[in-house]
Amino acid sequence: MALTPAAVWTISTELVLALDERLGTPVDSYVNGTQTWLTDSESGGIHLEWRLHPVASYRTPAGCTHYDVWDAVVGGLASGLGTEHLALGSEHRELASLWDGLECFPAYGDEVEPPILVGTARDMLGIAPSASGLVDHQRIGDAWERAEGTVSLVALLLDDLRAG
C-alpha cells in the first residue's frame, strides 16, 4: 500500500478566495466538479498538486459548463453575495453544494515529508489545513469509483487521516 502525504481543508469562502488570490485560475476543471492547480514552491522546488474536490453526487449547475463554475463562484463571493446565493448559470446554489474541500499533495509522485508539505502548502495558501498526514489514494479512489461518485472524497480523505 503506497501512502501519499496530503493536507486537507474543508470548504469555506475564505478558502476559495485564498485559492483565487494566491494560486489563480485552475489549470484544469473536470466534468466531475474537480478544480486543479499545479504549483512550484519558491523555496525548495517542491511541486504541489491542489484539488478542490466536489461534493458527493455533484451536478454542474444548469446553464454552466464545468469550465464556467470557478469564475462564477469567485465572482459571486468577491461581490459579497455570501455562500448561499451564488448565481451559477440559471440556478442559485450554495458554495457547499459544489465542493467539500481542498486536498494538496506532492505532484508527479514526488517524495516530500508530510511536515514539509504542510508547511509549504500553508505558506502558499495562507491558511492552515484542517487535517494532514498520509493517505492511501488508491483505496480512496477505488471507493469513490465503486460508489460512482456518490461519496465525498473529502470525507474519505479525512477518515483516512483520522485513522492514520
Secondary structure, 3 states (H helix, E strand, C coil): CCCEEEEEEECCHHHHHHHHHHHCCCCEECCCCCEEEEEECCCCCCEEEEEEEECCCCCCCCCCCCCCHHHHHHHHHHCCCCCCCEEECCEEECHHHCEEEEEEEEHHHCCCCHHHHHHHHHHHHCCCCCEEEEECHHHHHHHHHHCCCCCCHHHHHHHHHHHC
